[in-house]
């Protein structure tokens, strides 16, 4: 399974992040062509900037609900991580 490093690709924050306790939670917009990072929702520590967790908007193989998503449901933006290469 190959994951793209979202820090090395074009993304755009189209809404402000939401603060919850010591986390800033953000989603983002990305390109719809390959290669492109998938649109997971991420939470970062507001003091260190370290990634604390990511919510997979499309479940990864082995996660609950992954079997309900076809490989190319909705195009690249909705493509599962395990189908990227």
C-alpha angles and dihedrals in degrees: 000000000000121000122195116230101243090201090067099050137067115279131158128204104221096177132033118265121255120238118221116173104307096343134091110207118204141174123192147198120243138177121281096223131081129302098038134138115244119250103254119161109241137196122208131191106252092217102044103021090228119147108252101179144342128213111215106223086197110039118242121238108287094024122113111279097014091118090061094064121081115219096259103027107159097353129276097328090061096040117127119245092239090058095057097086 
